[in-house]
């Protein structure tokens, strides 16, 4: 994990952020940063 050439070194983090973006951020429009922070906090 973490060495050059290892394809799976950050797969968990990439999967989490892809899910976050797909399930939460792409489906809603947020008017303030605080609204976005609250939604992300609730999602986690």
C-alpha positions in Angstrom: 0.0 0.0 0.0 1.3 3.4 -0.9 4.1 2.4 -3.2 4.5 3.5 -6.7 2.7 1.3 -9.2 0.2 -0.1 -6.7 -3.2 0.3 -8.3 -5.1 -0.2 -5.1 -3.3 2.2 -2.8 -6.2 4.7 -2.5 -9.1 2.7 -3.9 -11.2 3.0 -0.7 -10.9 6.8 -0.6 -11.6 7.1 -4.4 -14.7 4.9 -4.0 -16.0 6.9 -1.0 -15.6 10.3 -2.8 -17.2 8.9 -6.0 -20.2 7.7 -4.0 -20.4 11.0 -2.2 -20.4 12.9 -5.4 -22.9 10.6 -7.2 -25.3 10.1 -4.3 -25.2 13.6 -2.7 -23.6 16.4 -4.6 -24.8 15.7 -8.1 -28.4 15.3 -7.0 -28.9 18.6 -5.0 -28.1 22.3 -5.4 -26.6 24.0 -2.3 -26.8 27.7 -1.9 -24.2 28.1 0.8 -21.1 26.3 2.0 -22.7 25.7 5.3 -25.6 23.9 3.6 -23.1 21.7 1.8 -21.1 21.0 4.9 -24.2 20.0 6.8 -25.4 17.6 4.0 -21.9 16.0 3.8 -21.8 15.6 7.6 -25.3 14.0 7.6 -24.2 11.7 4.7 -21.2 10.5 6.6 
